[in-house]
Amino acid sequence: MSSPTELFLPPELPYPIKITAHAVESSASVARGARLLSYSFAHFPPDASEPERRFGTWDSSIEGTIERWGFKTGETVSARRAKEAPAIYITEPCKHGVQLGGLCCLCGKDMTE
């Protein structure tokens, strides 16, 4: 079995963010494009005196089994921390390391999807 793939939160999120919910639990299978977590952040409208609380989601870029989360629900994550620490560890059934003509040479999956 291969080692888990570390996924980091994208740098373009409106940091700092607060993790409001994990959409999937550890040891669950996740498909590419599936929601992983929800978060909230403060938005500062140009003409408002108080910030607005807004919400966003983050989806998986890979498929596999969730090994563990790097951040807890309720935790606030800065841009620096998001860059330094993985948000989630996912074990992929195949890392598709060898591809030819749009197919994985190891498992045969169509990589053009």
MOZISUL-V382103 format. One record per residue. N is the residue number from 1. SS is DSSP state (a for helix, b for strand, c for the rest). PSI is psi in whole degrees, -180 to 180 (none if undefined). OMEGA is omega in whole degrees, -180 to 180 (NA if undefined). Layout:
# MOZISUL-V382103
n->{N & N}
ss->{SS & SS}
psi->{PSI & PSI}
omega->{OMEGA & OMEGA}
This chain:
# MOZISUL-V382103
n->{1 & 2 & 3 & 4 & 5 & 6 & 7 & 8 & 9 & 10 & 11 & 12 & 13 & 14 & 15 & 16 & 17 & 18 & 19 & 20 & 21 & 22 & 23 & 24 & 25 & 26 & 27 & 28 & 29 & 30 & 31 & 32 & 33 & 34 & 35 & 36 & 37 & 38 & 39 & 40 & 41 & 42 & 43 & 44 & 45 & 46 & 47 & 48 & 49 & 50 & 51 & 52 & 53 & 54 & 55 & 56 & 57 & 58 & 59 & 60 & 61 & 62 & 63 & 64 & 65 & 66 & 67 & 68 & 69 & 70 & 71 & 72 & 73 & 74 & 75 & 76 & 77 & 78 & 79 & 80 & 81 & 82 & 83 & 84 & 85 & 86 & 87 & 88 & 89 & 90 & 91 & 92 & 93 & 94 & 95 & 96 & 97 & 98 & 99 & 100 & 101 & 102 & 103 & 104 & 105 & 106 & 107 & 108 & 109 & 110 & 111 & 112 & 113}
ss->{c & c & c & c & b & b & b & c & c & c & c & c & c & c & c & c & b & b & b & b & b & b & c & c & c & c & c & c & b & b & c & c & c & c & b & b & b & b & b & b & b & b & b & c & c & c & c & c & c & c & c & b & b & b & b & b & b & b & b & c & c & c & c & b & b & b & b & b & b & c & c & c & c & c & c & b & b & c & a & a & a & a & a & a & c & c & c & b & b & b & b & c & c & c & c & c & c & c & b & b & c & c & b & b & c & c & c & c & c & b & c & c & c}
psi->{143 & 163 & 154 & 148 & 132 & 125 & 132 & 148 & 144 & 146 & -19 & 1 & 154 & 72 & 153 & 147 & 155 & 125 & 117 & -27 & 143 & 127 & -20 & 148 & 164 & 146 & 2 & 153 & 145 & 140 & 157 & 132 & -7 & 147 & 134 & -46 & 165 & 150 & 163 & 159 & 162 & 127 & 133 & 94 & 147 & -34 & 8 & 150 & -22 & 145 & 151 & 145 & 123 & 168 & 153 & 174 & 162 & 131 & 158 & 138 & -6 & 167 & 155 & -160 & 130 & 123 & -50 & 161 & 146 & -23 & 144 & 155 & 135 & -12 & 141 & 132 & 124 & 167 & -40 & -46 & -37 & -32 & -33 & -29 & 132 & 142 & -31 & 153 & 122 & 129 & 119 & 145 & -31 & 135 & -2 & 45 & -21 & 117 & 147 & 126 & 33 & 3 & 147 & 127 & -14 & -41 & -10 & 3 & 141 & 114 & 3 & -4 & none}
omega->{-178 & 178 & -178 & 175 & 179 & 175 & 180 & 175 & -179 & -178 & -176 & 177 & -177 & -177 & -5 & 178 & 176 & 180 & -178 & 180 & 167 & -179 & 180 & -179 & 175 & -179 & 176 & 175 & 179 & 178 & 175 & -179 & 180 & 179 & 177 & -179 & 174 & -179 & 174 & 179 & 178 & 177 & -178 & 178 & -175 & -175 & -178 & 179 & -180 & 176 & 175 & 175 & 179 & -174 & 178 & 178 & 177 & -176 & -178 & 176 & -180 & 174 & 179 & -179 & -179 & 177 & 178 & 177 & 176 & 180 & -180 & 173 & -179 & -178 & 175 & -175 & 176 & 178 & -180 & -179 & 179 & 179 & -174 & -174 & 177 & 178 & -176 & 177 & -178 & 175 & -180 & 176 & 177 & 180 & 177 & -176 & 179 & -178 & 179 & 177 & 178 & 178 & 174 & -180 & -178 & -177 & 177 & -178 & 175 & -176 & -180 & 180 & NA}
